[in-house]
Every structure is written in C-alpha cells, then in structure tokens.
C-alpha cells in the first residue's frame, strides 16, 4: 500500500479511502446504525451524488 507524505503526515491514496467507505457502507454495523436512526438515512440519501470533496 503506497503512502503519500505531506508535511510529515502519512496519508493513504484516495482509492484506499473510497474502498474503505464502500466496505463500511456494506457492513452489518452500518445497516444497524441506519435502521436505528432514520433521519441519518434520509440525510445520507439527500447528499448522495454530491461532490463533497474538491
């Protein structure tokens, strides 16, 4: 796994974080959290497709 250095801090690649996010969204824990908090689910749906990162 390639790491990028920025001001002495190490960061993973953007693809790495996208894979982590996808893995999280398909996890049983995420499903449970969404079912417990319906407002969270609707907020996530409202933001779907938004470009939140420049």
Buried (B, 14 or more C-beta within 10 A) or exposed (E): EEEEEEEEEEEEEEEEEEEEEEEEEEEEEEEEEBEEEEEEEEEEEEEEEEEEEE
